[in-house]
Amino acid sequence: MGKPNKYAVTVTPSADQDLGGIFQYIARQLSAPDTAVKLVAKLYKTISNLTFLPKRHSLVKDVFLRKQGFRILPVDNYLIFYVTDETLKQVIIHRVLAARRNYLELLGLST
């Protein structure tokens, strides 16, 4: 049996900013720098694991985002939003958001 195709993972500037914001919030606002380091490391590890079988995670429920191929990956109290590009064998991480937040609004889709 052949080895599965490996995808390249790209983190967009928005997702990178989200990860930095998560770290800052937990480290400074909650005064828990060790927790911030562990959580952000876990998020990056989860993102890097998308190099294999990225389509194993669910498409989002929102019809507009689903049509664009957005998938959602929960990690603790956060959601990783990404799409795959089959032609380029690439995973593009668009946002990493707190699960309690209105992700449609943050993705610019709420009315």
C-alpha positions as CSV (number, residue, x, y, z in Angstrom):
1,M,0.0,0.0,0.0
2,G,1.4,3.4,-1.0
3,K,2.2,6.2,1.3
4,P,-0.6,8.9,1.5
5,N,0.0,12.1,-0.3
6,K,1.5,14.8,1.9
7,Y,0.1,18.3,1.9
8,A,2.0,21.6,2.5
9,V,0.4,23.7,5.2
10,T,0.2,27.5,4.9
11,V,-0.9,29.7,7.8
12,T,-2.4,33.0,6.6
13,P,-1.4,36.3,8.2
14,S,-4.9,36.4,9.8
15,A,-4.5,33.0,11.4
16,D,-1.0,33.9,12.5
17,Q,-2.4,37.0,14.2
18,D,-5.1,34.9,15.8
19,L,-2.5,32.6,17.3
20,G,-0.5,35.5,18.6
21,G,-3.7,37.0,20.1
22,I,-4.6,33.7,21.8
23,F,-1.1,33.6,23.3
24,Q,-1.2,37.3,24.5
25,Y,-4.7,36.9,26.0
26,I,-3.9,33.8,28.0
27,A,-0.4,34.9,29.0
28,R,-1.2,38.5,29.9
29,Q,-5.0,38.9,30.6
30,L,-5.3,35.5,32.4
31,S,-1.7,35.7,33.8
32,A,-1.0,32.1,32.7
33,P,2.1,32.2,30.4
34,D,2.8,28.5,30.8
35,T,-0.7,27.6,29.8
36,A,-0.4,30.0,26.8
37,V,2.8,28.3,25.6
38,K,1.3,24.8,26.0
39,L,-2.0,25.8,24.2
40,V,-0.3,27.6,21.3
41,A,2.1,24.7,20.9
42,K,-0.8,22.3,20.8
43,L,-2.5,24.4,18.2
44,Y,0.6,24.5,16.0
45,K,1.1,20.7,16.4
46,T,-2.5,20.1,15.4
47,I,-2.1,22.4,12.4
48,S,1.1,20.6,11.3
49,N,-0.7,17.3,11.5
50,L,-3.0,18.4,8.7
51,T,-0.2,17.5,6.3
52,F,-1.8,14.0,6.1
53,L,-5.5,13.4,5.5
54,P,-6.7,17.0,5.9
55,K,-10.2,16.1,4.6
56,R,-10.8,13.8,7.6
57,H,-12.3,16.8,9.5
58,S,-15.9,18.1,8.9
59,L,-17.0,20.8,6.5
60,V,-18.5,23.8,8.3
61,K,-22.3,24.0,8.7
62,D,-22.6,27.4,7.0
63,V,-23.7,26.9,3.4
64,F,-21.6,29.7,2.0
65,L,-18.4,28.6,3.7
66,R,-19.1,24.9,2.9
67,K,-19.3,25.8,-0.8
68,Q,-15.9,27.3,-0.5
69,G,-14.6,24.1,1.1
70,F,-14.0,25.4,4.6
71,R,-13.4,22.7,7.2
72,I,-13.4,23.1,10.9
73,L,-11.1,21.4,13.4
74,P,-11.8,21.9,17.2
75,V,-8.9,22.0,19.6
76,D,-9.9,22.6,23.2
77,N,-11.9,25.8,23.2
78,Y,-10.7,26.9,19.8
79,L,-11.7,26.2,16.2
80,I,-9.2,26.0,13.3
81,F,-10.8,27.0,9.9
82,Y,-9.0,25.8,6.8
83,V,-9.4,24.8,3.2
84,T,-7.5,22.4,1.0
85,D,-6.2,22.9,-2.5
86,E,-6.1,19.6,-4.2
87,T,-4.2,20.9,-7.2
88,L,-1.4,22.2,-5.1
89,K,-1.7,19.6,-2.3
90,Q,-1.9,22.5,0.1
91,V,-3.8,23.2,3.3
92,I,-4.5,26.9,4.0
93,I,-5.2,27.8,7.6
94,H,-7.5,30.9,7.5
95,R,-8.4,31.5,11.1
96,V,-8.0,30.2,14.6
97,L,-10.9,31.4,16.7
98,A,-12.3,30.9,20.2
99,A,-15.2,28.5,19.9
100,R,-17.5,30.8,21.9
101,R,-17.1,33.7,19.4
102,N,-19.4,34.3,16.5
103,Y,-17.2,32.9,13.7
104,L,-19.5,34.0,10.9
105,E,-19.1,37.6,12.1
106,L,-15.3,37.2,12.4
107,L,-15.1,35.7,8.9
108,G,-17.1,38.7,7.6
109,L,-20.3,36.7,6.8
110,S,-22.9,37.8,9.4
111,T,-25.6,40.2,8.5
